[in-house]
Amino acid sequence: MSVLLEQPASLVAYRPNKPTAMVVVADPRVRSTVTRHLWALGVRDVIEASSIAEARPRIGNPRDICVADVHLPDGSGLTILSETRAAGWPNGLALSAADDIGAVRNALAGGVKGYVVTGTRTNVGLPTRPGAAPIGSAAARMHRRPPGAPSHPGGYRELSGREVEVLRLVAEGQSNKAIGVSMGLSALTVKSHLARIARKLGTGDRAGMVAVALRTGIIH
């Protein structure tokens, strides 16, 4: 499981009144799990929807955060997140069971503040209170870039030109073997480059590396 958050602590910020949320997830088990995690974060007013059609009438009353599954029965959850953002909702979190690099790219390009890859439909992780252990059966890795930070934040070691090229091809969805063919490298060498990239960016899964690279401007 991986978690990419631009400003994790602010997704459910302290408010004198109870925070509010909407969860838009088709799978009732996952929807219930997300709601319970929001309750653990201090959210006490959560409304639930299972589709875009069910969520859309509620957009006119902004809440503090919308959590939407990327894959909904009647379209993409990114549509709902875009509409809630336009309606003045301050925070949006995209949720997906698939390690979908294209979806990560689209979510971040659309201004979504967080993207969670759960890996399974029942293993859901959400950001926790500052200083607390991440929620979920696997430890979540959080990556953040403060507003106005340079393209290569201090927390990330700069990548070599070859590493950037490998990462660019990963973002295009190419396999290690295809990357090796494109760059004249063995699959083992590509794997070594990816291991170094993972250490520098602080995340080992491909979607997480691409998301960090897109967010920090390493690739476009």
C-alpha positions as CSV (number, residue, x, y, z in Angstrom):
1,M,0.0,0.0,0.0
2,S,1.3,3.5,-0.7
3,V,0.1,6.9,0.1
4,L,1.0,10.1,-1.6
5,L,0.0,13.3,0.1
6,E,1.0,16.9,-0.7
7,Q,0.0,18.2,2.8
8,P,-1.2,15.2,4.8
9,A,-1.7,17.0,8.1
10,S,-4.1,19.5,6.5
11,L,-6.4,17.0,4.9
12,V,-8.4,16.8,8.2
13,A,-7.2,19.9,10.0
14,Y,-8.3,20.9,13.5
15,R,-11.6,22.9,13.5
16,P,-13.6,24.3,16.5
17,N,-16.6,22.5,15.0
18,K,-16.6,18.9,14.0
19,P,-15.0,18.2,10.6
20,T,-17.3,17.0,7.8
21,A,-16.7,14.6,4.9
22,M,-18.2,12.7,2.1
23,V,-17.1,9.2,1.0
24,V,-17.9,8.1,-2.5
25,V,-17.1,4.4,-2.9
26,A,-19.1,1.7,-4.6
27,D,-17.9,-1.3,-2.5
28,P,-19.9,-1.1,0.8
29,R,-17.1,-2.8,2.8
30,V,-14.5,-0.3,1.6
31,R,-16.9,2.6,2.1
32,S,-17.5,1.5,5.7
33,T,-13.8,1.1,6.3
34,V,-13.0,4.6,5.0
35,T,-15.8,6.1,7.2
36,R,-14.4,4.3,10.3
37,H,-10.9,5.7,9.5
38,L,-12.3,9.2,9.2
39,W,-14.0,8.8,12.5
40,A,-10.7,7.8,14.0
41,L,-9.2,11.1,12.6
42,G,-11.9,13.1,14.4
43,V,-14.4,13.5,11.7
44,R,-17.9,13.0,13.1
45,D,-20.2,13.9,10.3
46,V,-19.7,11.6,7.3
47,I,-22.2,11.2,4.4
48,E,-21.8,8.2,2.1
49,A,-22.5,7.7,-1.6
50,S,-21.9,4.7,-3.9
51,S,-21.9,6.5,-7.3
52,I,-21.4,9.8,-9.1
53,A,-25.2,10.1,-9.5
54,E,-25.7,9.7,-5.7
55,A,-22.9,12.1,-4.7
56,R,-23.6,14.9,-7.2
57,P,-26.7,16.3,-5.5
58,R,-24.7,16.8,-2.3
59,I,-21.8,18.8,-3.9
60,G,-23.7,22.1,-3.4
61,N,-23.1,21.9,0.4
62,P,-19.3,21.9,0.8
63,R,-17.7,19.7,3.4
64,D,-14.1,19.6,4.6
65,I,-13.0,16.6,2.5
66,C,-14.3,14.3,-0.2
67,V,-12.8,10.8,-0.5
68,A,-13.7,9.2,-3.8
69,D,-12.8,5.9,-5.4
70,V,-11.3,6.4,-8.9
71,H,-13.4,3.6,-10.3
72,L,-17.1,4.1,-9.7
73,P,-19.9,2.3,-11.5
74,D,-21.0,5.4,-13.5
75,G,-17.6,7.0,-14.2
76,S,-14.4,8.2,-12.6
77,G,-14.3,9.5,-9.0
78,L,-11.9,12.1,-10.3
79,T,-14.9,13.8,-11.9
80,I,-16.5,14.1,-8.4
81,L,-13.3,15.4,-6.9
82,S,-13.0,18.0,-9.7
83,E,-16.6,19.1,-9.1
84,T,-16.3,19.3,-5.4
85,R,-13.1,21.4,-5.7
86,A,-14.9,23.8,-8.1
87,A,-17.7,24.1,-5.6
88,G,-15.3,25.1,-2.8
89,W,-14.5,21.9,-1.0
90,P,-11.0,22.4,0.4
91,N,-9.7,18.8,0.2
92,G,-10.0,15.8,-2.1
93,L,-8.5,12.3,-1.7
94,A,-8.6,9.8,-4.5
95,L,-8.8,6.1,-3.6
96,S,-7.9,3.1,-5.9
97,A,-7.3,-0.6,-5.5
98,A,-5.3,-0.5,-8.7
99,D,-1.6,0.6,-8.9
100,D,-2.6,2.7,-11.9
101,I,0.1,5.2,-12.9
102,G,-2.2,6.9,-15.4
103,A,-4.8,7.5,-12.7
104,V,-2.1,8.9,-10.4
105,R,-1.0,11.3,-13.1
106,N,-4.6,12.4,-13.9
107,A,-5.4,12.9,-10.2
108,L,-2.3,15.0,-9.4
109,A,-2.7,17.0,-12.7
110,G,-6.3,17.7,-11.6
111,G,-5.3,19.2,-8.3
112,V,-6.2,16.3,-6.0
113,K,-4.2,16.6,-2.8
114,G,-3.9,12.9,-2.0
115,Y,-3.9,9.6,-3.8
116,V,-4.2,6.3,-2.0
117,V,-3.3,2.9,-3.6
118,T,-4.8,0.3,-1.3
119,G,-3.6,-2.8,-3.2
120,T,-6.8,-4.6,-2.2
121,R,-10.4,-3.7,-1.7
122,T,-10.2,-4.3,2.0
123,N,-6.8,-2.9,2.9
124,V,-7.5,0.8,3.1
125,G,-5.0,3.3,4.6
126,L,-5.8,7.0,5.3
127,P,-3.6,9.7,6.7
128,T,-3.5,9.8,10.5
129,R,-3.2,12.5,13.1
130,P,0.3,14.1,13.2
131,G,2.7,11.9,15.1
132,A,0.4,8.8,15.0
133,A,1.1,5.6,13.1
134,P,-0.6,5.3,9.7
135,I,-3.9,3.5,9.6
136,G,-4.1,0.2,7.7
137,S,-2.5,-3.2,7.8
138,A,0.7,-2.0,6.1
139,A,2.7,1.1,7.0
140,A,1.9,4.0,4.7
141,R,4.6,6.2,3.2
142,M,3.8,9.9,3.1
143,H,5.5,12.3,0.8
144,R,5.0,16.0,1.0
145,R,6.2,19.2,-0.6
146,P,5.6,22.4,1.2
147,P,4.0,25.2,-0.9
148,G,6.7,27.1,-2.8
149,A,9.3,24.4,-2.4
150,P,11.9,24.0,-5.3
151,S,11.6,21.2,-7.9
152,H,13.9,19.0,-5.9
153,P,12.9,19.3,-2.2
154,G,15.5,18.9,0.4
155,G,14.1,15.6,1.4
156,Y,14.8,14.1,-2.1
157,R,18.2,13.4,-3.5
158,E,18.6,14.6,-7.1
159,L,18.3,11.9,-9.7
160,S,20.9,11.4,-12.5
161,G,20.0,11.9,-16.1
162,R,19.7,8.2,-16.7
163,E,17.5,7.7,-13.6
164,V,15.2,10.5,-14.8
165,E,14.9,8.8,-18.2
166,V,14.1,5.4,-16.6
167,L,11.5,7.1,-14.5
168,R,10.0,8.8,-17.5
169,L,9.6,5.5,-19.3
170,V,8.0,4.0,-16.1
171,A,5.5,6.9,-16.2
172,E,4.7,5.8,-19.8
173,G,3.8,2.4,-18.4
174,Q,6.7,0.5,-19.9
175,S,8.0,-2.7,-18.2
176,N,11.6,-3.2,-17.1
177,K,12.3,-5.3,-20.2
178,A,10.8,-2.6,-22.5
179,I,12.8,0.1,-20.7
180,G,16.0,-1.9,-21.2
181,V,15.3,-2.3,-24.9
182,S,14.6,1.4,-25.3
183,M,17.8,2.4,-23.4
184,G,20.1,-0.4,-24.4
185,L,20.3,-1.8,-20.9
186,S,19.6,-5.2,-19.3
187,A,16.5,-5.7,-17.3
188,L,18.7,-6.2,-14.3
189,T,20.4,-2.8,-14.8
190,V,17.0,-1.2,-15.1
191,K,16.0,-2.9,-11.8
192,S,19.1,-1.5,-10.2
193,H,18.3,2.0,-11.4
194,L,14.7,1.7,-10.0
195,A,16.1,0.6,-6.6
196,R,18.3,3.7,-6.5
197,I,15.4,5.9,-7.6
198,A,13.2,4.3,-4.8
199,R,15.9,5.1,-2.2
200,K,16.2,8.7,-3.4
201,L,12.4,9.3,-3.5
202,G,11.5,7.3,-0.5
203,T,8.9,5.0,-2.1
204,G,9.4,1.6,-3.7
205,D,6.3,1.1,-5.9
206,R,6.1,2.4,-9.4
207,A,3.0,4.5,-9.0
208,G,4.5,6.2,-5.9
209,M,7.7,7.0,-7.7
210,V,5.9,8.5,-10.7
211,A,3.6,10.5,-8.4
212,V,6.5,12.0,-6.5
213,A,8.3,12.8,-9.7
214,L,5.3,14.5,-11.2
215,R,4.6,16.5,-8.0
216,T,8.1,17.7,-7.6
217,G,8.7,18.5,-11.3
218,I,11.3,15.8,-11.9
219,I,9.3,14.6,-14.9
220,H,6.3,16.3,-16.7
